[in-house]
Amino acid sequence: MSLIADLERFDRIGLSQVGSHPKACCRTVRHSVFAQVTHFGDTGTALAAVPGLFRWGPVQWPAHWCDLVDDGDLVGDCGVHADVASVLLARKSVPHARARAAVLTPPMAPAHWRAVWNEARVSDAWIGRTAVYHEVLRVGNRWWDPSDARWFSGPGGHTGSGHVLAIREDGGEWQLAPDAPDASGAPDAPDASASPRAPAPPQGTTPSRGLPQGVLP
């Protein structure tokens, strides 16, 4: 399967938005999440704290806030991180857009994630043959990875989970990286010097990492 086939597959995945039941089960969880991140003095630090609130794991979409609680912990994936980050930016009137990326990960990662998602009986449609689906944000003229709490350079750049082969802002067209495989090719292996670190659950995020002063209010 080519990258283009993966992109067509990813186009069928709607951008994640956590729903809310009109009951205390969801109100309590949502209030707790935003109370924890909004006590920081600036938007950048609040954004960087988002992934640390959630234990990385499978989420069955569509999801409600109460669905994100598992044995007392909050569980989230990139869609949860992106939705929470988007709400934070909207509250601060920071112009931004939701986006999706196709990421080439280290070789063993897709099989590991597929096993974890299948064990939880959650859809693994986000795992393609060439790339995996990942939700990110466009903030001004820069790209933000809400799961790794850092900026990246867009197509051709790297997130915490791998090499960005393509990216698509919501409502826009896919932008391919210069080294992305074409519709019939297979991806070239990245140089060892450019290979991303092996993906790991984004636990213990350092709130100020990767956020230059003055970028966000």
N, C-alpha and C positions, 0 to 999 in steps of 0.2 A: 504494500500500500504506500502511496506517495504522500509527500507533505500536502499536496493540494487536496487529496482525499481526506486527510486529517482535518484540514481547514474547513472543508465542507461539513464534516462531522461536527466540528466544534461550533459552527454556525447554528446548529440545531439545539445547542445548549443555551438556555436563557441566562442572562446575567442574574446572579443570585441576589435575592432580596428576602431578608428574614421577616416572616409574617408575625402577626400578633393576634392571639385570641383575645376577645373582649372580657378577659377574666384576670384574676390576680396571678395565675400561673405564669403568664407571659409578662404582665406589667412588672412583677417583682424582679424577674431575670433581667429585663431590659433596663430597668432603673439601676440595678446593681452594676451592669456593664458600663453604662455611661457615667454613673457616679464615680467609678474608679478612674476612668480616663480623663474626665473633665476637671478633676481637682488639680491637674498639672497647670502650671502658670502660662503655658503657651501651646499653640496648636501643634507645633512640630513635635514637642515632647509627648503630647497626648497621642498623636499618630504612631509614634515609635513604640508606645506602650501596648498598642492593640494586640499584637500576636501573643504577647506574654500572658494575656488573660485566658487564653484558650489552650487546652491540650489538643495537639494536632491529631485529627482522626476523621473517620467517615461521617458525613452528614447526608441524610436522605432528603433530597430536594423534591418538592417545596418543603421548607422547614419553618417552624415557628420558634419563638424564643424558648419556650418550655422544652422543645425537642433538643436543645443544645446542652441540657443538663444530664450528666451521666455519673452516678455514684457521688454526687456532690461537687463534681468538677464541671467546668464549662468545656465543651468540645467544639472545635471549629476547623474549617478548612479555608482555602483561599477565598472562597465566596463569602464566608462569614467575615473574614478580615476586611475584604474590599467593601462590603456593605457598611460595616461599622465605621470604617475610615471615611467613606463617602458621607455618611450622616454627620460625622464630626466636622468635615469641611463645609458642608452645607450650613450647619449651625453658625459657623464663623464667616459665612458669606465668601468663602474662598472659591473662585472659579475652578472647576475641575470637570473631568469626564470619566465615566467608567470605561474600561477597556478589557480586552481579552488577548492573551498571548499564547503562542505555540512554542513550547520550550523543549529543547533537546537535552535530556538528562543523562547522568552517568548510566552505563549499561544495565546495572542490576536494579536500579530504582523502579522502573515500571512494573517488573514482575513482583517486587516486594509490595508495592502499593496495591496492585491488583489482588494479591492474596489477602491483604488486610481488608480491603473493601468488600471482597467476595465473602470473607468470613463474617463480616457484619451484615451481609445481604443488602448492600448498598450498591447502586449503579456505578459501574466503572467506565461509563461512556466518555469520561474526560481523559482516559488513557488511550492514545492512538497508537499506531504502529511506528510512526516516525517521531512523534512529539507528544507531549502532554499539554492539556488545557490548563491555563493559569489566569486568574483574574488580577488585574492591576489597575492603576489610576493614572490619568494624565492630569498634572497640576501645572497650570501655566504652559510653558514649553518644555516641561520635564516629565519624566516617567517615574512613578513611585510603586515599589513592590510592597504592598501592605502586609504580606506574610513574612518578609525578611526585614522589614522596617529600614529600607534604604533606597536611594535613588539608583537608577540604572539608565543606560544610554539609549534604550529603545531597540529596534531591530539590529541584531549583530552584537548586542551587549550581553551581559550576564546578570541573572538574578541569583538568589541563593540556591535555587534548585537546578540551574543549568543555563544553557546558551539559548538566547531568544532568536528563533528562526523567523518569526513573523509576529506582528502585532496589529490589532484592529481596534481603533477607538469606536465606541458605540455610535452607530449610524454611519460609520465610514467604511473604507475598503481596507483589506489586508495590506500591510506594508511588509515586504519580504526583506530579510537580511541579505547583504551582498553575497554571502556564502551559503544561502539557503538552497537546498536541492530543488530542482524543477519538478514538474508534474510527473515525470517518468523516472527520475533519478533516485538514488539513495543518498542519505546524508553522509558527508565526509566526516570522519572522526576529527574532533578538535585537536589542535596541538596540545601536547602535555602541558606546555607553559600557560595555555589559555583555558585548560579544562577547569570547570567549576568544582568546588568541593563537593563531596558526596552529600546529598540532601539529608537534612535532619529536621525533626520537629522543631519549630521555631519557639523553643522554650527559653525563658530567662532573657528576653530581649533587653538590651541596654537602652533606656528611653531616649538618650540624646544621640545615638549612633547615626551617622550619615546625614545629619540635618544641619547644614551650614546656617550660621547665624543670619537672620534677616530674610530668609527665604519664605517663611510662613509667619503669620502674625502670632 
